[in-house]
């Protein structure tokens, strides 16, 4: 088997998805396998679901793949492969678990020398998009995932950057201050629900519902206009500090980018900073490709 085959795994709160990736060109070489996971279940059930998912990708490819890259939500010790997820309503049972050793014993007991590497899921998204997606060819890339929270990743010359000048701790912007709160509150689904309620007195489920009202609803149009302006104002100092002119947006809210692109790009242009803003081209495959690319 070619040395450039790696299994990329994207662990989400309700499911896990994996596929074999050719890390030379970022192509998906097997049918992606998606497995539901009850994140409130016990550790044995959770780990068995993860392992079964990866096992299916291995067997479906018809041969042994000795390297696996995992994209995990935080908090997580990505160097040692230990879950530190606690207090977020998911995967409480695997807190403190050595995922690397446990997966090795459950899944790879007869598979010989298997290498595993771990990365934050938003960082994996950034790496996938920078190497093989919407930001391919850009030197320095900032990526944001916009949804229930705000994830982020910084990439310089095809490598993840998690510290140093112009990079927030761990490459995470969610906790950076913005307005009277932090980025995670200002650009997540929670802000959209809250702001729409302030404008209309109505309760909505999330960004999709507001987007569906956009054509007929002045409040929805105002909301997305504000969202784009605010996001640009937040991004400007982040991009300036990192020396980047390339942004990739992912996550559920990015699917409505056409509704807030005008205000975002107008605000960026008004500050005299040429910025290339793209929406994810790899979509659900980005994190898997990025996680596999840890072996480059």
JOURQUI-V81660 format. One record per residue. N is the residue number from 0. OMEGA is omega in degrees with one decimal (999 if undefined). Layout:
n | omega
N | OMEGA
N | OMEGA
//
This chain:
n | omega
0 | 179.9
1 | -176.7
2 | -175.3
3 | 175.7
4 | -180.0
5 | 173.4
6 | 174.4
7 | -175.7
8 | 177.8
9 | -177.9
10 | 178.7
11 | -177.9
12 | -178.2
13 | -179.1
14 | 173.7
15 | -178.1
16 | 179.3
17 | 177.3
18 | 173.5
19 | -176.4
20 | 169.2
21 | -172.2
22 | 174.4
23 | -176.7
24 | 178.2
25 | -177.4
26 | 174.8
27 | -172.5
28 | 176.9
29 | 177.0
30 | 179.3
31 | -179.2
32 | 178.9
33 | -178.4
34 | 175.3
35 | 177.4
36 | 173.5
37 | -174.2
38 | 176.3
39 | -177.5
40 | 178.0
41 | -174.7
42 | -178.0
43 | 179.9
44 | -179.7
45 | -178.0
46 | 178.7
47 | 178.0
48 | 176.8
49 | -176.4
50 | -180.0
51 | 178.2
52 | -179.0
53 | 178.8
54 | 179.9
55 | 176.9
56 | 178.1
57 | -176.5
58 | -179.9
59 | 179.5
60 | 174.9
61 | 179.0
62 | -176.6
63 | 171.9
64 | -169.7
65 | 180.0
66 | -178.4
67 | 176.0
68 | -176.9
69 | 170.3
70 | -176.6
71 | 170.1
72 | 178.6
73 | -0.8
74 | -173.0
75 | 173.5
76 | -172.9
77 | 178.7
78 | -176.8
79 | 179.6
80 | -177.6
81 | -179.9
82 | 176.0
83 | -178.1
84 | -178.9
85 | 173.9
86 | -179.5
87 | 174.8
88 | 177.1
89 | 175.3
90 | 177.2
91 | -174.2
92 | -178.5
93 | 176.5
94 | 179.9
95 | -178.1
96 | 171.9
97 | -175.3
98 | -179.1
99 | -177.7
100 | -179.1
101 | 178.2
102 | -179.9
103 | -178.2
104 | -178.3
105 | -169.8
106 | -167.7
107 | -176.8
108 | -179.4
109 | -174.1
110 | 177.0
111 | -174.6
112 | -179.2
113 | 177.7
114 | 177.2
115 | 174.7
116 | -173.3
117 | -179.0
118 | 174.6
119 | -174.8
120 | 178.4
121 | 176.0
122 | 177.0
123 | 175.6
124 | -179.3
125 | -178.0
126 | 178.8
127 | -178.7
128 | -179.4
129 | -176.7
130 | -169.9
131 | -174.7
132 | -171.1
133 | -177.9
134 | 179.9
135 | 179.7
136 | 178.6
137 | -177.5
138 | -176.9
139 | -171.4
140 | 169.6
141 | 179.5
142 | 176.8
143 | 168.9
144 | -172.2
145 | -179.1
146 | 178.2
147 | 172.4
148 | 178.9
149 | 175.5
150 | -177.7
151 | 174.7
152 | 179.2
153 | -178.0
154 | 178.0
155 | 178.6
156 | 175.5
157 | -179.6
158 | 175.6
159 | 177.0
160 | -176.9
161 | 178.8
162 | 178.6
163 | -176.3
164 | 176.6
165 | -178.8
166 | 176.8
167 | -179.3
168 | 179.3
169 | -174.5
170 | -175.6
171 | 179.8
172 | -171.8
173 | -175.6
174 | 178.4
175 | -178.7
176 | 172.5
177 | -177.2
178 | 179.7
179 | -178.2
180 | 177.9
181 | -175.8
182 | -177.0
183 | 177.1
184 | -172.8
185 | -172.6
186 | 179.3
187 | 176.1
188 | -179.4
189 | 179.6
190 | -178.9
191 | 178.8
192 | -178.6
193 | -176.4
194 | 178.8
195 | 176.4
196 | 177.9
197 | -176.8
198 | -171.3
199 | -172.8
200 | -177.6
201 | 178.1
202 | 176.3
203 | -177.0
204 | -177.0
205 | -173.4
206 | -177.2
207 | -178.8
208 | 178.1
209 | 179.4
210 | 179.8
211 | 179.5
212 | -169.4
213 | -173.8
214 | -175.4
215 | -168.0
216 | -179.6
217 | 179.6
218 | 178.0
219 | 179.1
220 | 177.7
221 | -178.5
222 | -177.9
223 | 174.6
224 | 177.2
225 | -177.8
226 | -179.6
227 | 179.3
228 | -178.7
229 | -179.9
230 | 176.9
231 | 179.6
232 | 177.6
233 | -175.0
234 | -173.6
235 | 179.4
236 | 178.0
237 | 179.1
238 | -179.0
239 | -178.8
240 | -177.7
241 | -177.4
242 | -177.4
243 | 174.3
244 | -176.6
245 | -178.9
246 | 172.7
247 | 179.8
248 | 175.9
249 | -178.0
250 | -173.5
251 | -177.5
252 | 179.8
253 | 178.4
254 | 176.1
255 | -173.8
256 | -179.9
257 | -179.6
258 | 178.5
259 | -179.0
260 | -175.6
261 | -178.2
262 | 178.7
263 | -177.2
264 | 176.8
265 | -179.9
266 | 177.0
267 | -179.1
268 | -179.1
269 | 178.5
270 | 176.1
271 | -179.3
272 | 177.1
273 | -177.8
274 | 177.5
275 | -178.8
276 | 179.4
277 | 171.7
278 | -177.9
279 | 174.4
280 | -179.0
281 | 177.2
282 | -173.8
283 | 179.6
284 | -171.5
285 | -176.6
286 | 177.5
287 | -179.9
288 | 179.2
289 | 179.4
290 | 177.5
291 | -176.5
292 | 173.7
293 | -177.3
294 | 175.5
295 | 999
//
